[in-house]
């Protein structure tokens, strides 16, 4: 009898807290989000990549790799020239 393994791959992208964003948060440079005061400019929630990794692994996935992309956009969004 043959035994087959089925491989499933999950490709997941999301915004996460870069070092620059963590520093700006620590320094209190972001306004606090309040549901009652939100406006149309709200863009996204930022996730903790380690928490997401742990959650995905808890469903039986093996973590293969993680890499940030589009860092230039992130820097442009965070630094005013």
C-alpha positions in Angstrom: 0.0 0.0 0.0 1.4 3.4 -1.0 1.4 6.2 1.6 1.2 9.7 0.2 1.8 13.0 1.9 -0.3 15.9 0.9 1.6 19.2 1.1 -0.3 22.4 1.6 1.4 25.8 1.5 0.1 29.0 2.9 1.5 32.3 1.6 0.4 35.0 4.0 1.1 38.7 3.7 0.3 41.4 6.3 1.7 44.6 7.7 3.8 44.1 10.8 5.6 46.3 13.3 9.0 47.2 11.8 11.7 48.5 14.1 11.0 52.1 13.0 7.3 51.7 13.8 8.1 50.1 17.2 10.3 53.1 18.1 7.7 55.6 16.9 5.1 53.8 19.0 7.3 53.8 22.1 7.8 57.5 21.7 4.1 58.1 21.4 4.3 59.5 17.9 1.1 57.8 16.7 -2.4 58.9 17.7 -4.4 56.4 19.7 -7.1 54.6 17.8 -10.5 55.0 19.3 -13.4 53.4 17.6 -15.7 56.3 18.3 -13.3 58.8 16.6 -12.2 56.8 13.6 -12.4 58.5 10.3 -12.2 57.5 6.6 -8.4 57.6 6.7 -8.0 54.4 8.8 -5.8 52.1 6.7 -4.9 48.9 8.5 -4.2 47.1 11.7 -0.5 46.1 12.2 0.1 42.6 13.5 2.9 41.1 15.5 4.7 38.7 13.2 5.7 36.3 16.0 2.1 36.0 17.2 0.9 35.3 13.6 3.7 32.7 13.1 2.7 31.0 16.4 -1.0 31.0 15.5 -0.4 29.5 12.1 1.9 26.9 13.5 -0.8 26.0 16.1 -2.9 24.8 13.1 -0.3 22.3 12.1 1.7 24.3 9.5 5.5 24.2 9.5 7.1 27.6 9.3 9.5 27.8 6.3 10.5 31.4 5.9 9.5 35.0 6.6 10.9 38.0 4.9 9.8 41.7 4.7 9.2 43.3 1.4 8.4 46.8 0.1 10.5 48.3 2.8 10.9 51.5 0.8 7.2 52.2 0.9 7.3 51.6 4.7 10.0 54.1 5.1 8.3 56.6 2.9 5.1 56.2 4.9 6.9 56.7 8.2 9.4 59.5 7.5 8.3 63.0 6.4 10.8 64.5 3.9 
